[in-house]
Amino acid sequence: MYVLKTIQKVVPVAIVGILLTSYCASAQTNFSKHYQYTTNSNQADIEIRVGDIDNLGFGWSEGFDPFCGKNTKKHKYPWDIDPKDPPGTDKIILGSGYKGKGRSDGYAARTKRPDNAPTPITIEYDKVNIPIKNVIIQLFADDFQAPVWGSSFQFSVDGKRLPYVEKVLNSLKQTGPIGKLVNLGILPEDIALFADGKVEILIDDPLTGAGDGFAIDFVNVLINPKGNYECTGTVYGVVLDEQRNPVQNVSVNTNALAETLSDAEGKFNFQDIPVGLISVNGNKSGYESANVVVELNKDDKKRVELILKQKKESGEFMKEQLDKKGSVDLYGIYFDTNKDAPKPESKATLEALTNLLNENPELSLTIVGHTDADGTESANQDLSNRRAKSIIKLLIAKGIDAARLKAEGKGEKAPVASNKTETGKALNRRVEIKKN
């Protein structure tokens, strides 16, 4: 895939980011079309758009290019629905967990079921007969406000949740309402989803009950994007812990195109990256992920501080994350290489998990094992299965009813980070607990 060549220590990766890209809209020759399929465009080997490019029917201000412009102007709501718009586009959507109670935004207050129910966006195209190296999904997103309303959006492709995409959607603050192009990079382990010529994208918040409405104007899928960027800037900064000590070897990513590791002084530097709203993410095993969003204009140089907090895998933390997201990744359960018995250092996290189940007798869980991509796929699948089962065996020995527990192994198939670096691999080696 395209990688920013001037970045030091950068490896190819498809991480999630947000940007107002300098993609020109030349391939999108007819904004009024509800579907457009193009091969060998300026932007990608294959480009498929579902939904007309019309800002939810409000149109664009003079000179505004939705592929490289700023935020849209605030608009009124609700709006008249065009029955010709593809399902899931140009309509207000409320998460399925919303029951009409509690705090809610204007979208929730002025729409009703079933009109605002989550609706999959189906994208159909010719079966791909060339190697797929990279995929970017472009959403023109409107009024996502998870940090404001406490929502927690889930993003799935063909029923498979992509947690690294969810991090981006749940960082958006689009109060207004306003719209913006959001680019979602797809990790290599998930690009096979796009090979058969049909994908179904669903965005939903089934758990929190938050009244946070949103809308999607169009979806544009770029298969093997070519990275034709014009306006660029620089983002640099430092990763610190809570005592403001530098943290080395943190996986820092931005713009869905590149990843670098923080150096011994915690510093990182991205040059010649596309301008716009940039999501800078820092991740390292044992810490909570950190995210800072900056507005980057042409030739800007913006400094960012990422503050990493130690992750405390208490029962309270697990319960909070399960209620909000339905799942939580645990990094305090350790295994020797190719072994399935947890090491003694896992005691604190396993005790917290046991206490969680004892204190919440109505709770039943699926224990999911994950590995990095080292070794063969079949060996990793077997190892992840055995590790999940070994944890359940320990919980049963602690008195937890076996009927409340299920084991599942995902092997290397559900990464949360790139497998190109040791830091990314460490993030992918984890135990996940999910509500049944």
C-alpha positions as CSV (number, residue, x, y, z in Angstrom):
1,M,0.0,0.0,0.0
2,Y,1.0,3.7,-0.2
3,V,3.2,4.7,2.7
4,L,4.4,8.3,3.4
5,K,7.9,8.0,2.3
6,T,9.4,10.8,4.4
7,I,8.4,9.3,7.7
8,Q,11.2,7.6,9.6
9,K,10.7,4.1,11.0
10,V,7.4,3.8,9.2
11,V,6.0,0.5,8.1
12,P,3.1,-0.2,5.7
13,V,-0.1,-0.7,7.6
14,A,-3.8,0.0,7.2
15,I,-4.7,1.7,10.5
16,V,-7.9,3.7,11.0
17,G,-7.8,7.5,10.7
18,I,-9.9,10.5,9.9
19,L,-8.9,13.1,7.3
20,L,-10.2,15.6,4.8
21,T,-8.2,14.1,2.0
22,S,-6.8,15.7,-1.0
23,Y,-8.4,13.0,-3.1
24,C,-9.8,15.0,-6.1
25,A,-13.3,14.0,-7.0
26,S,-12.5,13.4,-10.7
27,A,-13.5,9.8,-10.6
28,Q,-16.9,10.8,-9.2
29,T,-18.1,12.2,-12.5
30,N,-21.8,12.3,-11.6
31,F,-22.6,13.2,-8.0
32,S,-26.3,12.6,-8.6
33,K,-25.8,8.9,-9.3
34,H,-26.9,6.5,-6.5
35,Y,-24.3,4.0,-7.6
36,Q,-21.0,4.3,-9.4
37,Y,-18.4,1.6,-10.2
38,T,-15.0,2.6,-11.7
39,T,-11.9,0.7,-12.5
40,N,-8.4,2.2,-12.7
41,S,-9.4,5.6,-11.5
42,N,-7.0,8.3,-10.3
43,Q,-7.7,7.1,-6.8
44,A,-7.8,3.3,-6.9
45,D,-7.7,0.2,-9.0
46,I,-11.4,-0.3,-8.1
47,E,-13.7,2.4,-6.7
48,I,-17.4,1.7,-5.8
49,R,-19.8,4.3,-4.4
50,V,-23.2,3.8,-2.9
51,G,-25.3,6.9,-2.3
52,D,-25.6,10.1,-4.2
53,I,-23.1,12.9,-3.2
54,D,-25.6,15.6,-2.1
55,N,-25.0,16.4,1.6
56,L,-28.2,14.6,2.7
57,G,-30.1,16.5,0.0
58,F,-29.0,19.9,1.2
59,G,-26.4,20.3,-1.6
60,W,-23.0,21.9,-1.3
61,S,-21.9,25.5,-0.8
62,E,-20.1,27.1,-3.8
63,G,-16.6,25.7,-4.2
64,F,-17.1,23.0,-1.6
65,D,-15.5,19.7,-2.6
66,P,-16.7,16.9,-0.3
67,F,-13.5,14.9,-0.9
68,C,-11.2,17.7,0.2
69,G,-13.2,20.4,1.9
70,K,-13.8,21.4,5.4
71,N,-16.8,20.7,7.6
72,T,-20.2,21.2,6.0
73,K,-22.3,24.1,7.3
74,K,-24.9,23.4,9.9
75,H,-28.1,22.2,8.4
76,K,-31.7,21.8,9.6
77,Y,-33.3,18.5,10.5
78,P,-35.2,16.3,10.0
79,W,-35.2,16.4,6.2
80,D,-37.4,14.8,3.5
81,I,-36.3,11.3,2.7
82,D,-35.8,10.5,-1.0
83,P,-37.1,7.0,-1.6
84,K,-34.5,6.5,-4.4
85,D,-31.6,6.8,-1.9
86,P,-30.0,3.4,-1.2
87,P,-31.0,1.9,2.2
88,G,-28.9,3.2,5.0
89,T,-28.0,6.5,3.3
90,D,-29.4,10.0,3.7
91,K,-31.5,9.1,6.7
92,I,-31.3,9.7,10.4
93,I,-30.3,6.5,12.3
94,L,-30.5,5.8,16.1
95,G,-28.8,2.8,17.6
96,S,-31.0,-0.2,18.3
97,G,-30.3,0.1,22.0
98,Y,-32.1,3.5,22.2
99,K,-35.5,3.0,23.9
100,G,-36.7,6.6,23.9
101,K,-35.5,7.3,27.4
102,G,-32.6,9.4,28.9
103,R,-30.5,12.1,27.3
104,S,-30.8,12.4,23.5
105,D,-29.9,14.7,20.7
106,G,-32.2,16.5,18.2
107,Y,-32.0,13.7,15.7
108,A,-33.5,11.3,18.4
109,A,-36.1,13.8,19.5
110,R,-37.5,14.5,16.0
111,T,-37.6,11.0,14.5
112,K,-39.2,7.7,15.5
113,R,-39.1,4.0,15.0
114,P,-39.0,2.2,12.6
115,D,-37.9,5.1,10.4
116,N,-34.7,5.7,12.3
117,A,-33.7,2.0,12.8
118,P,-30.2,0.9,12.0
119,T,-30.0,-0.1,8.3
120,P,-27.2,-2.0,6.6
121,I,-25.6,-0.4,3.6
122,T,-25.1,-3.0,0.9
123,I,-22.4,-2.5,-1.7
124,E,-22.3,-4.8,-4.7
125,Y,-19.8,-4.9,-7.5
126,D,-17.9,-7.3,-9.8
127,K,-16.0,-10.0,-8.1
128,V,-12.4,-8.8,-7.6
129,N,-10.0,-10.7,-9.9
130,I,-6.8,-8.8,-8.9
131,P,-4.7,-9.1,-5.7
132,I,-6.1,-6.8,-3.0
133,K,-3.3,-5.1,-1.2
134,N,-5.3,-2.4,0.7
135,V,-8.8,-1.1,1.2
136,I,-10.1,2.2,2.4
137,I,-13.8,2.9,3.1
138,Q,-14.8,6.5,2.8
139,L,-17.9,7.6,4.7
140,F,-19.4,11.0,4.5
141,A,-20.5,11.0,8.1
142,D,-22.9,13.4,9.8
143,D,-23.5,14.2,13.5
144,F,-21.6,11.4,15.2
145,Q,-21.1,12.5,18.8
146,A,-20.1,9.6,21.0
147,P,-17.9,11.6,23.4
148,V,-20.9,14.0,24.0
149,W,-23.7,11.5,24.5
150,G,-21.9,8.4,25.7
151,S,-22.7,6.3,22.8
152,S,-20.5,3.4,21.7
153,F,-20.9,2.6,18.0
154,Q,-20.1,-0.8,16.6
155,F,-19.0,-1.1,13.0
156,S,-19.2,-4.4,11.1
157,V,-18.5,-5.6,7.6
158,D,-20.5,-8.7,6.6
159,G,-21.2,-9.3,10.3
160,K,-17.6,-9.0,11.5
161,R,-16.9,-6.2,13.9
162,L,-13.8,-4.1,13.2
163,P,-12.8,-2.6,16.6
164,Y,-10.1,-0.5,15.2
165,V,-12.7,1.3,13.0
166,E,-15.0,1.7,16.0
167,K,-12.2,3.7,17.8
168,V,-12.4,6.3,15.1
169,L,-16.2,6.6,14.9
170,N,-16.4,6.9,18.7
171,S,-13.9,9.8,18.7
172,L,-16.0,12.0,16.4
173,K,-17.6,15.2,17.7
174,Q,-19.8,16.5,14.9
175,T,-22.1,18.8,16.9
176,G,-24.0,21.1,14.6
177,P,-25.1,18.9,12.9
178,I,-22.2,18.9,10.4
179,G,-20.8,16.4,8.0
180,K,-17.2,15.4,7.1
181,L,-15.5,12.7,5.0
182,V,-14.1,9.9,7.2
183,N,-11.5,7.5,5.9
184,L,-11.5,4.0,7.4
185,G,-8.4,2.0,6.7
186,I,-8.8,-1.8,6.7
187,L,-6.2,-4.1,8.2
188,P,-4.7,-6.7,6.0
189,E,-6.4,-9.5,7.9
190,D,-9.8,-8.1,6.9
191,I,-9.3,-7.2,3.2
192,A,-10.5,-10.6,2.1
193,L,-14.0,-9.5,3.0
194,F,-14.0,-7.3,-0.1
195,A,-13.0,-9.9,-2.6
196,D,-16.3,-11.6,-3.4
197,G,-18.1,-8.5,-4.9
198,K,-20.5,-7.8,-2.1
199,V,-20.2,-6.3,1.4
200,E,-22.7,-5.2,3.9
201,I,-21.8,-2.4,6.3
202,L,-23.7,-1.8,9.5
203,I,-23.2,0.9,12.1
204,D,-25.1,0.4,15.3
205,D,-25.1,1.1,19.1
206,P,-27.0,-1.8,20.6
207,L,-25.9,-1.5,24.2
208,T,-25.6,2.0,25.7
209,G,-29.2,3.2,25.0
210,A,-27.8,6.7,24.1
211,G,-29.9,8.9,21.9
212,D,-27.1,9.8,19.5
213,G,-28.5,10.0,16.0
214,F,-26.3,10.1,12.9
215,A,-26.5,9.9,9.1
216,I,-24.4,8.7,6.2
217,D,-24.5,10.6,2.9
218,F,-22.5,8.1,0.9
219,V,-20.0,5.3,1.1
220,N,-17.1,5.0,-1.3
221,V,-14.9,1.9,-1.3
222,L,-11.3,2.2,-2.6
223,I,-9.7,-1.1,-3.4
224,N,-5.9,-0.7,-3.8
225,P,-5.9,3.1,-3.4
226,K,-3.1,5.0,-5.1
227,G,-2.5,7.7,-2.6
228,N,-2.7,10.8,-4.8
229,Y,-2.4,13.5,-2.1
230,E,-1.8,17.2,-2.8
231,C,-2.1,19.4,0.3
232,T,0.0,18.0,3.2
233,G,1.4,19.0,6.6
234,T,3.3,17.7,9.5
235,V,2.2,16.1,12.8
236,Y,4.8,15.5,15.5
237,G,4.8,15.0,19.2
238,V,5.6,12.9,22.2
239,V,4.1,10.0,24.2
240,L,4.2,10.4,28.0
241,D,2.9,8.4,30.9
242,E,0.8,9.9,33.7
243,Q,4.0,11.0,35.5
244,R,5.1,12.7,32.2
245,N,7.9,10.2,31.6
246,P,8.5,9.4,27.9
247,V,7.1,6.0,26.7
248,Q,9.1,4.1,24.1
249,N,7.8,1.7,21.4
250,V,4.3,3.0,21.4
251,S,2.5,2.3,18.2
252,V,1.4,5.7,16.9
253,N,-0.8,5.9,13.8
254,T,-2.5,8.5,11.8
255,N,-4.5,9.0,8.6
256,A,-5.2,5.3,7.9
257,L,-1.9,5.2,6.0
258,A,1.1,4.8,8.2
259,E,2.4,3.8,11.6
260,T,5.5,4.6,13.5
261,L,7.0,3.7,17.0
262,S,7.8,6.3,19.6
263,D,11.6,6.5,20.2
264,A,13.5,6.4,23.4
265,E,12.4,10.0,24.2
266,G,8.8,9.1,23.4
267,K,8.9,11.2,20.2
268,F,7.3,10.6,16.9
269,N,7.1,12.5,13.6
270,F,4.8,12.2,10.5
271,Q,5.7,14.4,7.5
272,D,3.8,15.1,4.3
273,I,0.5,13.7,5.5
274,P,-2.8,14.8,4.0
275,V,-4.4,17.9,5.5
276,G,-7.7,18.0,7.4
277,L,-9.0,16.6,10.7
278,I,-6.3,14.1,11.8
279,S,-6.8,11.4,14.5
280,V,-3.5,10.5,16.2
281,N,-3.7,7.3,18.1
282,G,-1.2,5.7,20.6
283,N,-1.4,2.1,21.7
284,K,0.8,-0.1,23.8
285,S,0.0,-3.3,25.7
286,G,-0.6,-2.5,29.4
287,Y,-1.9,1.0,28.7
288,E,-5.2,2.5,27.8
289,S,-5.2,3.8,24.2
290,A,-4.8,7.5,23.8
291,N,-6.3,9.7,21.0
292,V,-5.9,13.3,20.1
293,V,-7.7,14.9,17.1
294,V,-6.0,17.9,15.4
295,E,-7.0,20.2,12.5
296,L,-4.2,20.2,10.0
297,N,-4.1,22.8,7.1
298,K,-1.6,22.9,4.2
299,D,2.0,23.3,5.4
300,D,1.0,23.3,9.0
301,K,3.2,21.8,11.7
302,K,1.1,20.6,14.7
303,R,2.5,19.2,17.9
304,V,0.6,16.5,19.8
305,E,1.0,15.1,23.3
306,L,-0.4,11.6,23.9
307,I,-0.8,10.7,27.6
308,L,-1.0,6.9,28.2
309,K,-2.6,5.7,31.4
310,Q,-1.8,2.4,33.0
311,K,-4.6,-0.1,32.3
312,K,-6.2,-1.4,35.5
313,E,-8.0,-4.6,34.7
314,S,-10.3,-4.6,37.8
315,G,-13.7,-6.2,37.9
316,E,-15.2,-2.7,37.9
317,F,-13.3,-1.8,34.7
318,M,-14.4,-5.0,33.0
319,K,-18.1,-4.4,34.0
320,E,-18.0,-0.8,32.7
321,Q,-16.5,-1.8,29.3
322,L,-18.9,-4.8,29.0
323,D,-21.9,-2.5,29.6
324,K,-20.7,0.1,27.1
325,K,-19.1,-2.0,24.4
326,G,-20.3,-5.6,25.0
327,S,-16.7,-6.8,25.1
328,V,-13.3,-5.9,26.6
329,D,-9.7,-6.9,25.7
330,L,-7.6,-8.2,28.6
331,Y,-3.8,-8.0,28.5
332,G,-3.1,-9.2,32.0
333,I,-3.4,-12.9,31.2
334,Y,0.0,-14.2,30.1
335,F,1.1,-17.4,28.4
336,D,4.4,-19.0,27.6
337,T,5.1,-19.3,23.8
338,N,2.8,-22.0,22.3
339,K,1.5,-22.9,25.8
340,D,-2.2,-22.7,26.9
341,A,-1.8,-22.6,30.7
342,P,-1.8,-19.0,32.1
343,K,1.4,-18.0,33.8
344,P,1.4,-17.1,37.5
345,E,1.7,-13.4,36.6
346,S,-2.0,-13.7,35.4
347,K,-3.3,-14.1,38.9
348,A,-4.6,-10.5,39.5
349,T,-6.6,-10.3,36.2
350,L,-8.0,-13.8,36.6
351,E,-9.1,-13.0,40.2
352,A,-10.7,-9.8,39.0
353,L,-12.5,-11.8,36.3
354,T,-13.7,-14.4,38.9
355,N,-14.9,-11.6,41.2
356,L,-16.8,-10.0,38.2
357,L,-18.7,-13.2,37.6
358,N,-19.4,-13.8,41.3
359,E,-20.7,-10.3,41.8
360,N,-22.9,-10.4,38.7
361,P,-24.6,-13.8,38.8
362,E,-26.8,-12.9,35.8
363,L,-23.7,-12.4,33.6
364,S,-22.6,-15.0,31.1
365,L,-19.4,-14.6,29.0
366,T,-17.6,-15.9,26.0
367,I,-13.9,-16.1,26.5
368,V,-12.1,-15.5,23.2
369,G,-8.5,-16.2,22.5
370,H,-6.5,-14.1,20.0
371,T,-3.0,-14.5,18.7
372,D,-0.7,-12.4,16.5
373,A,0.1,-13.5,12.9
374,D,3.4,-15.3,13.6
375,G,3.3,-19.0,12.8
376,T,0.7,-20.8,10.7
377,E,-3.0,-19.8,10.7
378,S,-4.1,-23.3,11.7
379,A,-1.6,-23.5,14.6
380,N,-2.7,-20.0,15.8
381,Q,-6.4,-21.1,15.6
382,D,-5.7,-24.2,17.7
383,L,-3.6,-22.3,20.2
384,S,-6.3,-19.6,20.7
385,N,-9.0,-22.3,21.2
386,R,-6.9,-24.1,23.8
387,R,-6.1,-20.9,25.7
388,A,-9.8,-19.9,25.9
389,K,-10.7,-23.3,27.2
390,S,-7.9,-23.3,29.8
391,I,-9.2,-20.0,31.2
392,I,-12.7,-21.4,31.5
393,K,-11.3,-24.5,33.2
394,L,-9.7,-22.2,35.8
395,L,-12.9,-20.2,36.3
396,I,-15.0,-23.4,36.8
397,A,-12.4,-24.5,39.4
398,K,-13.1,-21.3,41.2
399,G,-16.8,-22.2,41.4
400,I,-18.2,-20.4,38.3
401,D,-21.1,-22.4,36.7
402,A,-19.9,-23.8,33.4
403,A,-23.2,-23.0,31.8
404,R,-22.3,-19.3,32.0
405,L,-19.1,-19.7,30.0
406,K,-18.3,-20.4,26.4
407,A,-14.9,-20.7,24.7
408,E,-14.0,-19.3,21.3
409,G,-10.7,-19.1,19.4
410,K,-10.2,-16.5,16.8
411,G,-6.5,-17.1,16.1
412,E,-5.0,-14.3,14.1
413,K,-8.2,-13.4,12.3
414,A,-9.4,-10.5,14.5
415,P,-6.5,-8.1,14.9
416,V,-6.8,-4.7,16.7
417,A,-3.4,-3.5,15.4
418,S,-0.9,-4.1,12.6
419,N,1.2,-7.3,12.8
420,K,4.1,-5.4,11.2
421,T,5.7,-4.4,14.5
422,E,6.3,-6.1,17.8
423,T,4.2,-3.5,19.6
424,G,1.3,-4.3,17.2
425,K,1.7,-8.0,17.7
426,A,1.6,-7.6,21.5
427,L,-1.7,-5.7,21.1
428,N,-3.1,-8.6,19.0
429,R,-2.1,-11.3,21.6
430,R,-4.9,-10.9,24.0
431,V,-7.9,-12.5,25.8
432,E,-11.3,-10.9,25.0
433,I,-14.4,-11.4,27.1
434,K,-17.8,-10.8,25.5
435,K,-21.3,-10.7,26.9
436,N,-23.4,-13.7,25.7
